[in-house]
Amino acid sequence: MSSTVADAHRLLREATVALRSVVENGSDDERLAALRVSAGVGRQLTVLTVDTVAELQRRGAFVARGYKSVNRALVDQLGFEWAEARRHTVAVEQVCPRVALDGAELPALLPASSAASRASPDDLAVVEAGLARTAAH
């Protein structure tokens, strides 16, 4: 693990301990503030996960490590259940630029969702389900 990643991991652990202390010992107002912070950070980390998966996929890092699918890599590397891995790979396809077989860069399938909210895999599943309905066509 690089020193930058190790430093970020240490800071996240320290922040988690501090928020946990507020949950256990703080006032209700402090607990609500901690809830808002932890939920916001959770969303940011999910977007970072999606961006990282997209970058690793673009670079061919999963293939170079012998994976035949990104889903399998996420199951093995992150301990995701298959459905969770699939939600993340669909999110990558929806909001991140893609690379065609000839190497050309293609836009995200849902570029407006990407630009507007950097939505999480769960948010995108709701959008995708709505777009799949007959009425959306």
N, C-alpha and C positions, 0 to 999 in steps of 0.2 A: 504494500500500500504506500503510495507516495506521501510525502510529508504534508502536501496540501490536502489530500483526502483525509489523512489521519487528523490534521488540525480541524477540518470541518466536522469530522465524526466526534471529536472531543467536544467541540462547541455545541453540537446538537445534543450530546449526552448531558452537558451542563445545563442547557436550556430546559431539557426535559425534566431534570431533577428540580430545577427552580420552579417550573410550572406545577410539578407534582406537589411540592411543598405548599404552594398556594391552594391547590385543591384540598389538601389535607388540613391546612391551618388558617386559610384566609377567610375573609368575610364573603358573603354571598356576592357582593359587587365585584370583589377580586376574583372569585371563581368564575363569574360571567365573563370578565375580561380575559381570564386564562382560557376559557372555552373559545372565545373569539380568536385569540392568538393561535391556539393549537389547531383549530379548524382551518384558519387561513394558511398556516404553515403546512398543514397536511395537503391542502390543494396545491400549494406551490411545489411541494415535493413530488406529488403525482405528476404534475406537468413536467418537472425535471426528469422524472423517470421516463415519460413518453419521449421527450426530446433526446434523452440518452439512448434509448432503444433505437430511435430513428437514425441517429448518427452512427451507432455501431452497425446497424443494418446497411446504411449507405456505404460504409467503409469495408463491408464484407467480413467484419470481425467474427460473426457467428459462423459463417461458412468456413473461415480459416481455422476455426476450432472444431470443425467436423459436424456442425449442426446442419440438418437438412431443413429445419424450419425455425423461425424466430420463436414460435410458441414453445417448442421443445427446449430451446435455450433458456427461456424465461422460467419454465418449470424446473429445469436443472439448476440454473444459476441463482434464482430467487426463491425457489420453493413455492411458486405459484401453483394453484390448482389450474387445470387446463382451461376452464372457463375464464378465469381471471387473466391468464396469459393471452387468451384470444381477445378479451376486451382491450388489452393494451395494444396488441398488434393492429386491431381495427382502428383504435385511436390514432396510431402512427399513420395508417393509411389515410385517415380522414383529415388530419390537421397538419401534417408535415409534408414538405416537398418530397417527391418520390424520384426514383431514377429508373428510366426505361431500360429495356434489354440492350439498347444501343448506347447506353450511357448518358442519354439526354436527360436533363432535369425536367420533371413534370411537376405541375402545381399540386397542392393538396386537393383531395376530393371535395372537402368542405372548407375552402379558404376563408370564407366569411366567419365560420365558427372559430377557426384558428386565430384570425386577426382580432376578432371581437373579444374572445374570452379565454383562449388557451384552455379550452374545456378539458375536464377530466374524462377518463374512459367511461365512467358511469353517465356523465352528462351527455356524451356523444352517443351512447347506446340509446338514450331516450330520443335524441334527434334522429338517429338512424331508423329507429322503429317507426317514428312518425313519417319519415320520408318513404318508407317501404309500403305504407298503406295505399290502397287503390286511389283514394281521394287526393293524395299528394301528386299523383301522376296526372 
